[in-house]
Amino acid sequence: RTLYFQCVYDELIAYCESQPESNQDLGTIGLCLWRKGEIAQAIEKFEQAIEQYPRDVAALQGRMMAFRSLADWKHAIEDAIRLISVNSEWGAGGGLRYYYCEATKPFYRPHWDQLEIACATAVRRHVVLPRFLGFQGLACLYKNQPDLEMALRLAREAVAEGEKRSELLAEALGYLGEVQGERGEIAEAVHTLERASQ
C-alpha cells in the first residue's frame, strides 16, 4: 500500500507479480495499471481478480473506475450496481450518483428492478440513507412494474434524511424533483428543484 500511495506503480506491480496466488495482488496490479493510464490492461487484471473472487469489492470498484475512464457507461453502471449488491457500504453508492444523468439514464434501464433490491438492502443497513432511499425511489419509478406512490414516499423519506445531513440535502431534493416531474406534478417538481439549487 505504501508503494501505491507513493505512486511507485512499476515497483508495486513487480512486487505483486512475484506473489501471483493472491487475489488482492491482481486488484492492486489493476489499480496501478489504471493509475498509469493502461486502462485495457487494468480491466484485464480486475477481471482476473473478480473471476477468482466474485465478491472482491476493491476489484469491482477498480473495474468500475476503469470503465468510467473509457466513458463506457454501460459497464461502469453495471459494476456500480453489482458493487452495491455485493457490499452497499463500499463506496456508499457514489458510483450510482456520479454516473446518473440524462445521458446515462438509458444504461440504467435494464437494472432498475435489481437496483431497487440492492438499495432496499442498503437502506435496511442504514448506509447513506438519502442516496439509497432516493435511488430506491427512482427504481420504483422506472422499474418494469412502476409503483409511483412508493417512489414518491421513498423520495420524500430521502429528503427527510437529507435534512439531517445537510451535505446530502440537494441530492435528495434532486431525487424528489425527478419523481414529482415523472408523476406529472410539474409545479411541485420545479419548486423542489429550485430548492435543490439554492
Secondary structure as UniProt FT lines:
FT   HELIX           2..5
FT   TURN            6..7
FT   HELIX           9..17
FT   TURN            20..21
FT   HELIX           23..35
FT   TURN            36..37
FT   HELIX           39..52
FT   TURN            54..55
FT   HELIX           57..69
FT   TURN            70..71
FT   HELIX           73..86
FT   TURN            88..89
FT   HELIX           91..93
FT   HELIX           94..99
FT   TURN            102..104
FT   HELIX           105..108
FT   HELIX           109..111
FT   HELIX           112..124
FT   TURN            125..126
FT   HELIX           129..142
FT   HELIX           148..164
FT   HELIX           166..168
FT   HELIX           169..182
FT   TURN            183..184
FT   HELIX           186..196
//
